[in-house]
Amino acid sequence: MNIFIFGLVNSVILALIASGFALVYGVSRLANFAHGALYILVGFATWLFLNRLGINYIGSIFLSIVIVSIIGGAIYRFFLIRVKGMPASEIIASLSIGIAIMELFRWRGFIGEAYMLPPFVTGSVSIAGVMIDWQRLIIIGIGLAMMLSLWLFTHHTKVGLSLRAIAQDKRASMMSGIDPDRTAVIGLAMGSALAGVAAVVILPLGSITVETGYMVLTDAIAVCIIGGLGSWMGVLAGAFLLGFSQILATAFIGPHWQMVVVLLFIILTLILKPSGLLGRQKELEERV
């Protein structure tokens, strides 16, 4: 029961982390390697608004997510649009922006365990004999609610349907009057906002560090590769597979094996099924 509960929490955390990365790639076919930097940017911004400017917690979270959404859209409009269509340049450009943001925080002295966000609700509760804190239960609730909201948004709103149209058939969408650059800006802004939501609900479990940004980027890439880029169900499947595998490795081998499990799953997926569990991209045999 302990493995099941904490495996579920870890899986939802990975799904939250990867959802923004998957959305950006699904809409614009752009791998946003600044994803981890935008994640910790929200954490540091929320901490600054809360502790230095005296804004209440809800207001700090709202302002941080709005700011990172604007920054995400600006990254595409002023930088990534200039290297659009060149995959290697897109990766290098987004990764460079991400590293610059993260190392800027390190340079300004935002290091150490002093930078922490308070939990939404303190205390813990016993579920089937397993003690779990309320913050982890909130993560499960917010994660499931966010996935449902994304599905409703992409299936029942005009903007969401335009994002799906671009993701499914770019040329036909352009013939229908949908601007791919505009939808890419919206997609990256939304992906950045999703990274921000993940940050404010997950970071209260620990301190805000620059290294967290690199770990979040690695986890997001791993989930999307394992589940399959371009597939929301694949992201969920990859998150649950990787999440429970990490908890099992921690329980039976040791916590230092978690990253080994992530890298092992990436390697095995690329060897056995390059398109991922539920990916829509062509298999390796079809490309050779």
N, C-alpha and C positions, 0 to 999 in steps of 0.2 A: 504493500500500500504506500509505503514511503517513496519507493521508486516511481510508482504510478503518479502520485501527486506532484512530486518535484519534476518528474519527466514532462508532465503536462505544462507546468509553469515554464520550464526551460524551452519547450517547443513553442509556446505562445510568444515568449520573448524573442525567439529567432524569427518567427513569422512577422512580428512587429518590426524588427530590425530590417528584414529583407523586403517588406512590402513597398517602401518608397523606391528602393533600387529597382525592383521588378516593374513598378509602374512606369518609371522613366524609360526603361529599356523597351517595355511593351509599346509605348506611344511613339518614341522617337528613334528606336533602335540604337540608343546611345547608352553606353556603360558609364554611369556617373561615378567615377572614382573619387569624387569629392564627398561622397555620401557620409563617410565616417566623420569628416571634418564638420559637416553641417549638423550632425548629431551632437557632437560635443559643443559646437557653437551655441546651440540652444541651451545646453546645460550651463555653460559659463554665463550666458546672457541672463538666464533666469536667476542664477546666483547673484549676479551684479545688481539686477533690478531689485531683488528681495533684500539683500544685505547692505548695499551701498546707497541705493536711492530710496529705500523704505517703501517700495510699492508692495501691496499685498500679494500673496502667493498666486491667486488666480489671475490677477492682473499681470504679474510678472510672466506667467506661463503664456498668456494670450499675446502679450507684446513680443515675446521671444519667437513664438511660432509665426506671427505675422512678419517679423523682420527677416527670419530665415527663409520664408516663402518668397519675399521680394528679392533676397540675395540669390536664391536658387534660379528664379526667372531671369535675373540680370546676368548670371553666369552664362546662361545659354545665349541671351540676346547680344551680349557684348564680347563674348569669348568663343564659345563652342560653335556658334553659327559660322564662324570664319574658317573652321576646319571640318565642317559638316561633309560627310561622305568619305572622309579619310580615317578609317577606324583606328589606326595606330596613333595618328595625331590627336584624335578625340580622347583616347585613353591618356596619352601623355599630358594633354592640356588640363583635363579634369583632375588627374592625379597631382599635377603641379599646383593647381589652385588649392586642392585639399591639403597638401603638405604645407603650403604657405600659411594657410589659416591655422593649422594645428601648431606649427612651429612658432607662429606669432604669439600664441598663448604661452608657450613655453618660454619664449624670450621675455615676455612681460611678467614672468614669475608666477604664472598660475599653475603651480605644481604642489604636490603634497596632499595630505588627507584632510586639510582644513576646508576644502571646497566640497561641500556636500549639500544635497537638497533634502529637506525634511520629508518624511513619508506623509502621504495623504491622511492616513489613519494609523495611529500607533496601536500596539498590542498584537496579540495573536489568538488563534482559536484552534481547538482540537477537532480534527476530522478523521474519523475512523481510527482514533488513537495516535494520529500524526499531528504534531504541533506545527502550524504554519501561520506566518504573520499576515495581517490584513492587507499589506501592500502587495504581496504576491497574489492574493485573491483578486485584488483590484486590477492587477495586470491581466489576469485571465478574463475578467469581465470587459475591460476596455479593449483588449485584443479581439475578442469575439465580436463586440459591438462595432469595432472599426472595420473588420472584414465584411460584416453584413452591410454596413453603411457604404463601403466601396462598391459592393455588388449592386446595391440599389442605385447609387449615383451613376455607375457606368451603364445601367440597363434602363433607367427611367428618367434621365435628364438629357436635355439637348447637348450640353457640353460633354457629358459622359459618353453619349452615343457618338459624338464626333471624335472623341479620343479612341473609342473602340474601332471606329471606321478607319482611322489612320493606321491603327495597329494591324488591322486585317488586310487592307488593300489601299496602299497609299495613292496609287495612280487613279483608281476609281473615285476615291475621296476627293482628290484635287479636281476631278471633272465635275464633282457635285458642288464645288465652291468652298471646300474646306481648306483653310490655309495651314500647311504642315508646320511652318515655323511658329505660327500662333499657338497651335495645339502643343508643340514641343515646349514652348515657354510655359503654358498652363501645366503640362505634364511635369516639368522639372520643378515648378513652384509647388505643385501638389506633392510630388515626391519628397521635396525638402520639408514640407509641413508634416508629412507622415514620419519622417526621420525625427522631427521635433517632438511629435506626440510620443513616439517610442522613447525618446530621451527623458522626457519629464516623468514618465511612469516607471522607467527602469532604473534611472540613475539614483533615486532614493535608496536603492539596495546597496549602494557603495559610494565611493568618492568619485569626483569628476577629475579625470586625468587625460593627458594628451594621448597616452598609450591606448586608452579606451577607444579613441577614434579609429586607430589602426585595427584593433580587434573587431570592432563593429563592421568595418569594411570587409575584413576577411570572412566574417560570419555571413554577411549579406551575399557575398559572391559565392560562398560555398553552398548556401541554401538554393540560390538560383541555378547554379550549375547542376546540383543533384536533382532538383525538382524539374528543371527545364525552363529555360528562358522563354518568355512569352506565354506561360501558362500559370494562371492564378492557382488552380488546383495543384499544379506541380510545386509551386512555392509552399503551399500548405503541407503537401506530402513530404517535401524535402525538409521542412522545418521540424515536423514530427519525427521523421526518421533520424535526423541528426540530433534533435533534442533528447530523445530517449537513449540514443547511443552514447551521448556524452554522460548522461546520468548513470547508465550501466557501467561505463568505463570508470567513472569516479567511484562507484560503489564496490566494484570487484577488482580493480587494478590500482587506481590512484588518481587524484585530481589533476596531476601533471600530464595525464594522458589525453585530456580533452582536446588540445590542439592537434595532437597526433591523430585522433579520430577524425577531426575535420579534414586534415590534409589527406588522410587515407581514403576517405569517401570521395574527395575531389578526384584523386588519381584513379580510383576504381571506376568512377562514373565516366571519366574521359576515355578510359580504355574499353569498357564494356558497352556503354551506351552514351556516346558523346552528346546526344540531344537531350539527355536527362530523362527522368522517369516518365514525365508527361509532356516533354518538350515538343514543339511543333516544327523545329528546325529539321533540316535534312540529316539523315544519318551519315556517318563517315563514309560508309561504303558507297553511298549515292553521290558523294562529292568527289571521290577518287576516280 
